[in-house]
Amino acid sequence: MSRPKTYTARYELRLTPAEKIAWNNKAASVGMDLSNFIRRCVERRQIPRPQPQINLDTAKELGKIGVNLNQQIRAMNTALASGQFIPNVEEAITVVEEVSSLVKQVQLELLLNDRQNG
């Protein structure tokens, strides 16, 4: 695996305050910092498309669902450890873990797939 680049050389670029705000907003709209955004522009590399707000909102809600699923798994394991009987607990844990994995997968696809197709 290659090591990430370390950028140490600096170049000063003078902008008006309005330009700086506009460029920062453009970079932020595609989830990039200003340095990487400018680097991609200068090198004429592809800039990812901005994420649709619905993707961001849905991914956030899926994150909350994932937290709740993990809490369910933890609660079942805690109950088992304290000697409580839960019918079909192994199957329940397996199903919740599978659903949790699928939620994470959908969340990643929402956030990454649209950028790769941009």
Phi and psi restraints in degrees (value plus and minus 20) as a CYANA .aco file:
   2 SER   PHI     -99.4   -59.4
   2 SER   PSI     132.7   172.7
   3 ARG   PHI    -101.9   -61.9
   3 ARG   PSI     126.1   166.1
   4 PRO   PHI     -86.7   -46.7
   4 PRO   PSI     129.5   169.5
   5 LYS   PHI     -86.7   -46.7
   5 LYS   PSI     124.3   164.3
   6 THR   PHI    -130.4   -90.4
   6 THR   PSI      97.5   137.5
   7 TYR   PHI    -113.1   -73.1
   7 TYR   PSI      96.3   136.3
   8 THR   PHI    -139.6   -99.6
   8 THR   PSI     -46.3    -6.3
   9 ALA   PHI     -96.5   -56.5
   9 ALA   PSI     121.1   161.1
  10 ARG   PHI    -136.0   -96.0
  10 ARG   PSI     130.1   170.1
  11 TYR   PHI    -157.7  -117.7
  11 TYR   PSI     107.8   147.8
  12 GLU   PHI    -110.9   -70.9
  12 GLU   PSI     112.3   152.3
  13 LEU   PHI    -145.3  -105.3
  13 LEU   PSI     104.8   144.8
  14 ARG   PHI    -113.3   -73.3
  14 ARG   PSI     111.5   151.5
  15 LEU   PHI    -149.7  -109.7
  15 LEU   PSI     138.8   178.8
  16 THR   PHI     -95.8   -55.8
  16 THR   PSI     138.5   178.5
  17 PRO   PHI     -75.9   -35.9
  17 PRO   PSI     -57.7   -17.7
  18 ALA   PHI     -86.4   -46.4
  18 ALA   PSI     -60.5   -20.5
  19 GLU   PHI     -83.5   -43.5
  19 GLU   PSI     -64.0   -24.0
  20 LYS   PHI     -79.9   -39.9
  20 LYS   PSI     -64.4   -24.4
  21 ILE   PHI     -82.4   -42.4
  21 ILE   PSI     -66.1   -26.1
  22 ALA   PHI     -82.9   -42.9
  22 ALA   PSI     -64.2   -24.2
  23 TRP   PHI     -87.4   -47.4
  23 TRP   PSI     -60.6   -20.6
  24 ASN   PHI     -81.3   -41.3
  24 ASN   PSI     -61.6   -21.6
  25 ASN   PHI     -84.2   -44.2
  25 ASN   PSI     -61.8   -21.8
  26 LYS   PHI     -82.6   -42.6
  26 LYS   PSI     -63.7   -23.7
  27 ALA   PHI     -84.4   -44.4
  27 ALA   PSI     -65.3   -25.3
  28 ALA   PHI     -84.2   -44.2
  28 ALA   PSI     -53.0   -13.0
  29 SER   PHI     -86.2   -46.2
  29 SER   PSI     -40.6    -0.6
  30 VAL   PHI    -131.3   -91.3
  30 VAL   PSI      -6.6    33.4
  31 GLY   PHI      53.0    93.0
  31 GLY   PSI      11.4    51.4
  32 MET   PHI    -142.1  -102.1
  32 MET   PSI     136.0   176.0
  33 ASP   PHI    -102.8   -62.8
  33 ASP   PSI     144.6   184.6
  34 LEU   PHI     -82.6   -42.6
  34 LEU   PSI     -59.7   -19.7
  35 SER   PHI     -80.2   -40.2
  35 SER   PSI     -68.6   -28.6
  36 ASN   PHI     -87.7   -47.7
  36 ASN   PSI     -55.4   -15.4
  37 PHE   PHI     -82.5   -42.5
  37 PHE   PSI     -67.9   -27.9
  38 ILE   PHI     -83.7   -43.7
  38 ILE   PSI     -63.0   -23.0
  39 ARG   PHI     -77.2   -37.2
  39 ARG   PSI     -65.4   -25.4
  40 ARG   PHI     -86.0   -46.0
  40 ARG   PSI     -58.7   -18.7
  41 CYS   PHI     -83.9   -43.9
  41 CYS   PSI     -67.3   -27.3
  42 VAL   PHI     -84.0   -44.0
  42 VAL   PSI     -60.5   -20.5
  43 GLU   PHI    -103.7   -63.7
  43 GLU   PSI     -18.2    21.8
  44 ARG   PHI      35.5    75.5
  44 ARG   PSI      17.1    57.1
  45 ARG   PHI    -109.9   -69.9
  45 ARG   PSI     140.9   180.9
  46 GLN   PHI     -85.0   -45.0
  46 GLN   PSI     114.3   154.3
  47 ILE   PHI    -118.8   -78.8
  47 ILE   PSI     109.8   149.8
  48 PRO   PHI     -83.5   -43.5
  48 PRO   PSI     128.8   168.8
  49 ARG   PHI     -89.8   -49.8
  49 ARG   PSI     130.1   170.1
  50 PRO   PHI     -81.3   -41.3
  50 PRO   PSI     124.6   164.6
  51 GLN   PHI     -91.6   -51.6
  51 GLN   PSI     113.6   153.6
  52 PRO   PHI     -82.4   -42.4
  52 PRO   PSI     121.1   161.1
  53 GLN   PHI     -78.0   -38.0
  53 GLN   PSI     -54.3   -14.3
  54 ILE   PHI     -83.2   -43.2
  54 ILE   PSI     -55.3   -15.3
  55 ASN   PHI     -85.3   -45.3
  55 ASN   PSI     -64.2   -24.2
  56 LEU   PHI     -84.3   -44.3
  56 LEU   PSI     -63.9   -23.9
  57 ASP   PHI     -84.9   -44.9
  57 ASP   PSI     -62.8   -22.8
  58 THR   PHI     -85.9   -45.9
  58 THR   PSI     -62.2   -22.2
  59 ALA   PHI     -82.1   -42.1
  59 ALA   PSI     -57.9   -17.9
  60 LYS   PHI     -84.6   -44.6
  60 LYS   PSI     -64.4   -24.4
  61 GLU   PHI     -85.9   -45.9
  61 GLU   PSI     -58.7   -18.7
  62 LEU   PHI     -83.2   -43.2
  62 LEU   PSI     -54.3   -14.3
  63 GLY   PHI     -81.6   -41.6
  63 GLY   PSI     -61.7   -21.7
  64 LYS   PHI     -84.6   -44.6
  64 LYS   PSI     -60.6   -20.6
  65 ILE   PHI     -83.1   -43.1
  65 ILE   PSI     -62.2   -22.2
  66 GLY   PHI     -80.1   -40.1
  66 GLY   PSI     -59.8   -19.8
  67 VAL   PHI     -82.3   -42.3
  67 VAL   PSI     -64.5   -24.5
  68 ASN   PHI     -82.7   -42.7
  68 ASN   PSI     -59.9   -19.9
  69 LEU   PHI     -84.3   -44.3
  69 LEU   PSI     -62.4   -22.4
  70 ASN   PHI     -83.6   -43.6
  70 ASN   PSI     -56.3   -16.3
  71 GLN   PHI     -85.2   -45.2
  71 GLN   PSI     -56.2   -16.2
  72 GLN   PHI     -85.0   -45.0
  72 GLN   PSI     -63.4   -23.4
  73 ILE   PHI     -82.3   -42.3
  73 ILE   PSI     -65.4   -25.4
  74 ARG   PHI     -82.0   -42.0
  74 ARG   PSI     -61.7   -21.7
  75 ALA   PHI     -83.8   -43.8
  75 ALA   PSI     -61.1   -21.1
  76 MET   PHI     -85.1   -45.1
  76 MET   PSI     -63.2   -23.2
  77 ASN   PHI     -85.3   -45.3
  77 ASN   PSI     -58.4   -18.4
  78 THR   PHI     -85.0   -45.0
  78 THR   PSI     -62.7   -22.7
  79 ALA   PHI     -82.0   -42.0
  79 ALA   PSI     -62.9   -22.9
  80 LEU   PHI     -82.8   -42.8
  80 LEU   PSI     -63.2   -23.2
  81 ALA   PHI     -84.2   -44.2
  81 ALA   PSI     -47.7    -7.7
  82 SER   PHI    -109.6   -69.6
  82 SER   PSI     -15.1    24.9
  83 GLY   PHI      71.2   111.2
  83 GLY   PSI     -14.0    26.0
  84 GLN   PHI     -93.1   -53.1
  84 GLN   PSI     127.0   167.0
  85 PHE   PHI    -114.0   -74.0
  85 PHE   PSI     106.6   146.6
  86 ILE   PHI    -145.9  -105.9
  86 ILE   PSI      95.4   135.4
  87 PRO   PHI     -81.5   -41.5
  87 PRO   PSI     118.4   158.4
  88 ASN   PHI      34.8    74.8
  88 ASN   PSI      15.1    55.1
  89 VAL   PHI     -84.5   -44.5
  89 VAL   PSI     -58.6   -18.6
  90 GLU   PHI     -82.1   -42.1
  90 GLU   PSI     -63.9   -23.9
  91 GLU   PHI     -84.1   -44.1
  91 GLU   PSI     -61.8   -21.8
  92 ALA   PHI     -82.4   -42.4
  92 ALA   PSI     -64.9   -24.9
  93 ILE   PHI     -82.7   -42.7
  93 ILE   PSI     -63.5   -23.5
  94 THR   PHI     -80.6   -40.6
  94 THR   PSI     -64.9   -24.9
  95 VAL   PHI     -84.6   -44.6
  95 VAL   PSI     -64.7   -24.7
  96 VAL   PHI     -84.4   -44.4
  96 VAL   PSI     -59.5   -19.5
  97 GLU   PHI     -83.8   -43.8
  97 GLU   PSI     -60.7   -20.7
  98 GLU   PHI     -84.6   -44.6
  98 GLU   PSI     -64.0   -24.0
  99 VAL   PHI     -83.5   -43.5
  99 VAL   PSI     -62.2   -22.2
 100 SER   PHI     -79.8   -39.8
 100 SER   PSI     -62.6   -22.6
 101 SER   PHI     -83.1   -43.1
 101 SER   PSI     -62.0   -22.0
 102 LEU   PHI     -85.8   -45.8
 102 LEU   PSI     -58.5   -18.5
 103 VAL   PHI     -81.2   -41.2
 103 VAL   PSI     -64.6   -24.6
 104 LYS   PHI     -83.2   -43.2
 104 LYS   PSI     -60.0   -20.0
 105 GLN   PHI     -83.5   -43.5
 105 GLN   PSI     -66.2   -26.2
 106 VAL   PHI     -83.6   -43.6
 106 VAL   PSI     -60.1   -20.1
 107 GLN   PHI     -79.5   -39.5
 107 GLN   PSI     -66.8   -26.8
 108 LEU   PHI     -84.1   -44.1
 108 LEU   PSI     -61.5   -21.5
 109 GLU   PHI     -83.4   -43.4
 109 GLU   PSI     -58.0   -18.0
 110 LEU   PHI     -81.4   -41.4
 110 LEU   PSI     -59.1   -19.1
 111 LEU   PHI    -108.3   -68.3
 111 LEU   PSI     -48.1    -8.1
 112 LEU   PHI    -123.2   -83.2
 112 LEU   PSI     -59.2   -19.2
 113 ASN   PHI     -81.6   -41.6
 113 ASN   PSI     -63.4   -23.4
 114 ASP   PHI     -83.5   -43.5
 114 ASP   PSI     -54.5   -14.5
 115 ARG   PHI     -90.1   -50.1
 115 ARG   PSI     -57.3   -17.3
 116 GLN   PHI     -90.4   -50.4
 116 GLN   PSI     -48.0    -8.0
 117 ASN   PHI    -108.7   -68.7
 117 ASN   PSI     -19.8    20.2
